[in-house]
Amino acid sequence: MKSVAVVMKVAAIATMMVAMVKGYGEPATDGHPNWQERSNHVFANAVRLNPAAYKAKYMAGYKPDPSSILVNYPAVPPYYLEPKLTAAAFSHSLDMGTTPCFSHDSCNKTSIWTRIKSYYSCSGTLGENIAAGYADPLATNNQWLCDSVGSACAADKSGSDGHRSGIMNANYNAIGVGFAYVSSSTYKNYWTQDFGGTVCLGIKSPIYGGSHYFPSSSSITFTVIYYAAGTAKRSEEKVEASSSGWYSSSATSSSGATGDNNSLTPDSTPTPAPTPKATSAPVTPAPTSAPVTPAPTPATASPTGSPATAAPVTPAPTPKATPVPTQTPAPVTPAPTPATAAPTSAPVTPAPTPAATAAPSALPAAPGTPQSAFININGKNYALTADVSAGAGKSLYVYTTATASSTTGCQAYYYSFTDAKGTYYRYPTVGYMLTYGQGTCKDSYSTLGISSATNAEGDNGATMMVPSLFALICLLGAFLLF
């Protein structure tokens, strides 16, 4: 009873924070989504738009060889970043790092579905991926996509590619991403992706999300998903951490799921899925590449992987250096510029049996290329270029520039598009994102632009927000009842 009370109290507080969000893209008062979470959201959407193009661009040189994956998944529309799912995801990542544990269930054994439902009740179609080790958002996304089984990425529809099938599941219209850096923990960096069938907020923007990342120590790339056609529309596995290695795991709950999937109808009470034996597997990522994933079949081997170096969440103490891996695969993405030692060990990934998915097919006809696509950096517009694309008006847009050595502070930026009909859209709807990781910048967002870049991450400056009555009632009720 006490464990449920704790979950409800935390959820009530998170609901109040989420209720304070005024526009799409603006973080809650706790600073989430931060830049790592936004970036992981962008990359997950990029692979949904065009799996083959994403693999060619963002998994080039990845080890194990990904050439045989993402060939039997159709392109699907992107999902919006849902604040309630983000709150659920972050709370779990933080729980795994601080308690600690590595499990879909909360560390106090509260069911995964009870936990997610305590934050998010807009849909009973739910799913989750977890990982630990890498700080880099792209490396973690590729870790999930590879779903490594031993020394190879799991084949599409093999029953061992649960993370990949979750990311590519067209039944998910909403995602929450939670990243937590805990310097005293085993893996330092903990990730959770929570999926939902419905977006709680009434979002109409064709801009699905944007962020930035560092492809090298001397460059910064700004990324944003624009999709003019509108919004898009599983088995719990647990992995126990050993002394080293990369770990990740996937869980799904949806109506009509098959195989290892745990069935959960939209209005039913969440129940935990079966728990297989702990699984770990060897993996050998390079310092900046993505980790890999073992099959759900219980099989234990000695991990050999070594984590990458990337930027921690603010504030992030410098962890100790990691041991040299026994093998060195080709890197996928260099880590961000902020100096943060690599975590001492990292994750790998078991996956459930996915439900059958139709053969790849083209997305609906695009309504047209936007009239304009810009990123505004410190008050100046720069043209964006379509990168991974599913056709006109459906693309990952990017802008890359050098990170000058003289840059010691934050740059404030936002994205703007004018669609084919002349309607103007901005992301975030209000405020500015900041180039966390560039120079001494330790902020992800500001309502006031560069003038408030010295505020702590998540500090909304002079903006006053009033929590919703529902959130206050939930908070009061949770404390009175328990």
C-alpha positions in Angstrom: 0.0 0.0 0.0 2.8 2.4 0.9 4.6 1.8 -2.4 1.4 2.6 -4.3 1.0 5.7 -2.2 4.5 6.9 -3.1 3.8 6.4 -6.8 0.5 8.3 -6.6 2.2 11.2 -4.7 5.0 11.5 -7.2 2.5 11.3 -10.1 0.3 14.0 -8.5 3.4 16.3 -8.3 4.3 15.5 -11.9 0.8 16.1 -13.0 0.9 19.5 -11.4 4.2 20.2 -13.2 2.9 19.0 -16.5 -0.2 21.2 -16.1 2.1 24.2 -16.0 3.3 23.7 -19.5 1.8 26.4 -21.7 2.8 25.4 -25.2 4.1 22.5 -27.2 7.9 22.1 -26.7 8.0 24.1 -23.4 9.5 22.0 -20.5 7.8 21.5 -17.2 9.2 23.2 -14.2 11.6 20.3 -13.5 13.3 21.1 -16.8 12.1 18.1 -18.8 12.2 17.4 -21.6 15.9 18.4 -21.6 18.1 18.4 -24.7 19.0 14.8 -24.5 15.4 13.7 -24.2 14.4 16.0 -27.1 17.2 14.6 -29.3 16.3 11.0 -28.6 12.7 11.9 -29.6 13.9 13.4 -32.8 16.1 10.4 -33.8 13.3 8.0 -33.0 11.0 9.9 -35.3 13.6 10.1 -38.0 13.8 6.3 -38.3 10.0 6.1 -38.4 9.9 8.5 -41.4 12.4 6.6 -43.5 14.0 3.5 -42.0 16.4 2.9 -44.9 17.6 6.5 -45.1 18.1 6.8 -41.4 20.1 3.6 -41.3 22.3 4.8 -44.2 22.9 8.2 -42.6 22.9 7.6 -38.8 24.0 4.0 -38.5 26.8 4.1 -41.0 29.8 2.2 -39.6 27.8 0.8 -36.7 28.8 -2.4 -35.1 27.3 -5.0 -35.2 26.6 -4.5 -38.9 23.0 -3.2 -39.2 22.7 -3.8 -43.0 20.0 -6.6 -42.5 17.8 -4.6 -40.2 15.0 -2.1 -40.8 14.2 -3.7 -44.1 10.8 -5.2 -43.1 9.4 -2.3 -41.3 7.1 0.2 -43.1 7.6 4.0 -42.8 5.2 5.3 -40.2 4.2 8.9 -39.1 6.1 10.4 -36.2 4.9 10.7 -32.6 4.5 13.8 -30.5 6.5 14.3 -27.3 3.8 13.8 -24.5 4.6 15.6 -21.2 2.8 13.0 -19.1 4.7 10.2 -20.6 7.9 12.2 -20.3 7.2 12.6 -16.6 6.6 8.9 -16.3 9.8 8.1 -18.2 12.0 10.4 -16.3 10.8 9.3 -12.9 11.7 5.7 -13.9 15.1 6.6 -15.2 15.9 8.5 -12.0 14.5 5.6 -9.9 16.8 3.1 -11.7 19.8 5.3 -11.1 19.3 6.3 -7.5 17.6 3.2 -5.9 19.2 1.5 -7.9 17.8 -1.3 -10.2 17.4 -2.1 -13.8 13.9 -3.2 -14.5 10.6 -2.2 -16.1 8.9 -2.4 -12.8 9.8 0.3 -10.4 12.6 -0.5 -8.0 10.0 -0.9 -5.2 8.3 -3.6 -7.4 5.4 -1.4 -8.4 4.2 -2.7 -11.8 5.4 -0.9 -14.9 1.7 -0.5 -16.0 0.6 0.9 -12.7 3.5 3.4 -12.8 2.8 4.6 -16.3 -0.9 4.8 -15.7 -0.4 6.9 -12.6 1.0 9.6 -14.9 -0.8 8.9 -18.2 -4.4 7.7 -18.6 -5.1 8.9 -22.1 -4.7 5.4 -23.6 -4.4 1.8 -22.6 -2.0 1.1 -25.5 1.4 1.3 -23.7 5.0 0.3 -24.3 8.4 1.0 -22.9 12.1 0.7 -23.7 14.8 1.1 -21.1 18.6 1.3 -21.4 21.6 2.4 -19.4 25.2 3.3 -20.1 25.4 5.8 -23.0 24.8 9.5 -22.4 24.5 10.2 -26.2 20.9 10.3 -27.5 21.8 8.9 -30.9 23.9 6.1 -29.6 21.1 5.0 -27.3 18.6 5.2 -30.1 20.8 3.0 -32.3 21.3 0.6 -29.4 17.6 0.0 -29.3 17.3 -0.3 -33.0 20.1 -2.9 -33.3 18.6 -5.1 -30.6 21.8 -7.1 -30.6 21.8 -10.9 -30.2 25.4 -11.9 -29.4 27.6 -10.4 -32.1 24.8 -9.4 -34.6 21.7 -7.1 -34.7 18.5 -9.1 -34.3 16.7 -9.8 -37.6 13.5 -7.9 -38.3 10.4 -9.7 -37.0 12.6 -12.4 -35.4 11.1 -12.1 -31.9 14.3 -10.6 -30.6 13.8 -7.0 -32.0 11.4 -5.8 -29.4 12.9 -2.3 -29.0 13.0 -1.8 -32.8 9.4 -2.9 -33.2 8.4 -0.7 -30.4 10.0 2.4 -31.9 8.4 1.5 -35.3 5.0 0.7 -33.9 2.3 2.8 -35.8 -0.1 2.3 -32.9 1.9 4.7 -30.8 1.1 8.4 -31.4 2.8 9.7 -28.3 6.2 9.2 -26.6 7.9 10.3 -23.4 11.6 10.2 -23.0 13.4 10.3 -19.7 17.1 10.6 -19.2 18.8 10.7 -15.8 22.5 11.0 -14.9 23.4 9.6 -11.5 27.2 9.8 -10.9 27.2 7.4 -8.0 25.4 4.6 -9.9 26.7 1.6 -11.8 25.9 2.9 -15.3 25.7 6.7 -14.7 23.2 7.3 -17.6 19.7 5.8 -17.5 17.1 6.0 -20.3 13.4 5.3 -20.6 11.1 5.6 -23.6 7.4 5.3 -22.7 4.9 5.0 -25.5 1.2 5.7 -25.6 -1.6 5.4 -28.2 -3.0 8.9 -27.7 -1.6 12.4 -27.3 -3.2 14.0 -24.3 -2.6 17.5 -25.4 -4.5 18.9 -28.4 -1.4 19.4 -30.5 -2.0 20.4 -34.2 1.5 21.6 -35.2 3.3 19.8 -38.0 6.5 20.4 -36.1 6.9 17.2 -34.0 10.0 18.1 -32.1 13.5 19.6 -32.3 16.8 19.7 -30.5 20.6 19.7 -31.2 23.5 17.3 -30.9 27.2 17.2 -31.5 28.4 15.1 -34.5 31.9 16.1 -33.7 33.9 18.1 -31.2 34.0 21.0 -33.6 30.4 21.1 -34.9 26.8 21.3 -33.7 23.8 20.1 -35.7 20.3 21.4 -35.1 17.6 18.9 -35.8 13.8 19.1 -36.2 11.0 16.9 -37.4 8.4 18.5 -39.8 5.5 16.3 -40.9 2.7 18.1 -42.7 0.3 15.1 -43.1 -0.8 15.1 -39.4 -0.3 12.8 -36.5 0.4 9.1 -36.5 -1.8 6.7 -34.7 4.0 -4.3 -26.0 5.6 -8.3 -22.9 7.7 -7.2 -20.2 11.3 -8.4 -20.0 13.7 -7.7 -17.2 17.4 -7.6 -17.3 19.7 -7.7 -14.3 22.9 -5.7 -14.5 26.2 -7.5 -14.1 29.5 -5.8 -13.3 30.0 -4.4 -16.8 28.3 -4.3 -20.2 25.5 -2.5 -22.0 22.0 -3.2 -21.1 18.5 -2.3 -22.4 15.1 -3.9 -22.3 11.7 -3.5 -23.8 8.1 -3.9 -22.6 4.8 -3.6 -24.4 1.2 -3.6 -23.4 -1.5 -3.3 -26.0 -4.9 -4.7 -26.8 -4.7 -7.7 -29.1 -1.0 -8.1 -28.7 0.5 -11.5 -29.5 3.6 -13.6 -28.7 5.4 -12.4 -25.6 3.2 -9.3 -25.5 1.2 -8.6 -22.3 -2.4 -7.9 -23.1 -3.9 -4.7 -21.7 -7.1 -3.3 -22.9 -7.7 0.4 -22.9 -9.9 0.5 -19.8 -8.5 -2.4 -17.8 -6.3 -2.4 -14.7 -2.6 -2.6 -15.7 -1.0 -5.9 -14.8 2.6 -6.8 -14.9 3.8 -9.1 -17.7 5.7 -12.3 -17.1 9.3 -12.0 -16.0 11.9 -14.1 -17.8 15.2 -14.9 -16.3 17.9 -12.2 -16.3 19.7 -11.9 -19.6 23.0 -10.3 -20.4 25.1 -10.5 -23.5 28.5 -9.4 -24.7 28.8 -6.2 -26.6 31.7 -4.2 -27.8 30.7 -0.6 -28.7 33.3 2.0 -29.5 33.6 5.1 -27.2 30.9 6.9 -29.2 28.9 4.1 -30.8 25.6 2.6 -29.7 25.2 -0.4 -27.5 23.6 -3.6 -28.6 20.9 -6.0 -27.6 20.5 -9.7 -26.6 17.6 -11.9 -27.4 15.0 -12.6 -24.7 16.1 -16.2 -24.4 17.8 -16.5 -21.1 21.5 -16.8 -21.9 24.3 -15.3 -19.9 27.7 -14.3 -21.3 30.5 -12.1 -20.2 29.9 -8.5 -21.4 32.9 -6.8 -23.0 31.5 -3.5 -23.9 32.7 -0.1 -22.9 30.5 3.0 -22.6 30.7 6.2 -24.6 31.6 9.6 -23.5 28.8 12.1 -23.6 27.3 15.0 -21.8 25.4 14.4 -18.5 22.3 16.0 -17.2 22.8 19.2 -15.2 24.6 19.2 -12.9 26.8 16.3 -13.9 29.9 15.4 -11.9 32.7 13.8 -13.8 32.6 10.0 -13.5 35.7 7.8 -13.6 37.1 6.7 -16.9 35.9 3.4 -18.2 38.1 0.3 -18.9 39.3 -0.2 -22.5 37.0 -2.6 -24.4 38.3 -5.8 -25.8 37.1 -4.9 -29.3 36.6 -1.6 -30.9 33.8 -1.3 -33.4 33.4 1.7 -35.7 31.7 4.7 -34.1 28.3 6.0 -35.1 28.2 9.4 -33.5 30.8 11.4 -31.6 29.9 12.5 -28.2 28.9 16.0 -27.3 31.6 18.6 -26.5 31.0 18.9 -22.8 33.7 17.1 -20.9 32.2 14.2 -19.0 34.0 10.9 -18.4 32.4 7.8 -19.8 30.3 5.7 -17.5 32.0 2.8 -15.9 29.8 0.3 -17.6 26.8 0.2 -19.8 23.7 -1.7 -21.1 22.7 -4.4 -23.6 19.2 -5.3 -24.7 16.7 -8.3 -24.6 13.6 -8.0 -26.6 10.1 -9.6 -26.7 8.4 -11.2 -29.6 6.8 -8.5 -31.6 3.3 -8.6 -33.2 3.2 -9.1 -36.9 3.7 -6.0 -39.0 2.8 -5.4 -42.6 5.4 -5.2 -45.3 6.9 -1.7 -46.0 4.7 0.7 -47.8 4.8 4.3 -48.9 3.3 7.0 -46.6 0.3 8.9 -47.8 0.9 11.6 -50.4 2.5 14.7 -49.0 0.5 18.0 -49.0 3.6 19.8 -50.2 6.9 21.3 -49.2 6.8 24.1 -46.6 7.2 27.6 -48.0 9.9 28.2 -45.5 12.0 26.2 -43.0 14.3 28.1 -40.6 16.2 27.9 -37.4 16.5 31.2 -35.6 19.8 31.3 -33.6 20.3 34.4 -31.4 17.9 36.4 -33.5 19.1 35.4 -37.0 17.4 33.0 -39.4 19.3 30.1 -41.1 17.7 27.9 -43.7 17.2 24.3 -42.8 17.9 21.4 -45.2 15.8 18.2 -45.5 17.9 15.2 -44.4 16.0 12.0 -43.7 12.8 12.4 -45.8 9.6 10.5 -46.5 8.7 12.9 -49.2 7.8 16.6 -49.6 6.6 18.0 -46.3 7.7 14.9 -44.3 11.4 15.2 -43.2 14.0 15.5 -40.6 15.5 19.0 -41.2 19.0 19.9 -40.1 21.4 22.8 -39.9 25.0 22.2 -39.0 27.5 24.9 -38.0 30.9 25.0 -36.3 31.2 25.3 -32.6 33.7 28.2 -32.5 36.4 27.9 -29.7 35.4 31.4 -28.6 31.9 30.3 -27.8 31.7 30.0 -24.1 28.0 30.5 -23.4 24.6 29.4 -24.6 23.0 30.1 -27.9 19.2 30.5 -27.9 17.3 29.0 -30.8 13.8 28.0 -32.1 12.4 26.5 -35.3 9.9 28.1 -37.6 8.0 26.7 -40.6 5.5 28.2 -43.0 3.4 25.4 -44.5 2.2 25.0 -48.0 -0.9 27.0 -47.2 1.0 29.9 -45.6 0.3 29.0 -41.9 3.2 29.9 -39.6 4.4 27.4 -36.9 7.0 27.8 -34.2 8.8 25.2 -32.0 8.9 25.5 -29.1 5.6 27.4 -29.1 7.0 29.8 -26.5 10.5 30.4 -25.2 13.9 29.3 -26.6 16.0 26.1 -26.5 19.6 26.6 -25.5 22.7 24.8 -26.8 23.4 22.8 -23.7 26.9 21.2 -24.1 28.4 24.0 -26.1 31.2 25.8 -24.2 30.0 26.4 -20.7 26.3 26.2 -21.5 24.5 24.2 -18.9 20.9 25.1 -19.7 18.4 23.5 -22.1 15.6 26.1 -22.2 14.7 29.7 -21.4 11.6 31.8 -21.7 13.6 34.9 -22.2 16.2 33.8 -24.7 19.9 34.3 -24.3 19.5 37.0 -21.7 18.4 34.4 -19.2 20.9 31.7 -20.3 22.5 31.7 -16.9 19.3 30.5 -15.3 19.3 26.9 -14.0 18.0 24.4 -16.4 14.2 24.4 -16.3 14.1 27.9 -14.8 11.3 29.7 -16.6 12.6 33.2 -15.7 9.8 35.6 -15.0 7.1 33.4 -16.4 4.4 32.7 -13.8 2.4 29.5 -14.2 -0.6 28.4 -12.2 -1.2 24.6 -11.5 -4.5 23.1 -12.6 -7.2 22.5 -10.0 -7.2 18.8 -11.0 -3.5 18.5 -10.2 -3.9 20.2 -6.8 -6.8 17.9 -6.0 -4.7 14.8 -7.0 -1.8 16.0 -4.9 -3.9 16.8 -1.8 -5.9 13.5 -2.1 -2.7 11.4 -2.4 -1.3 12.8 0.8 -4.6 12.6 2.7 -5.3 9.1 1.7 -1.9 7.6 2.2 
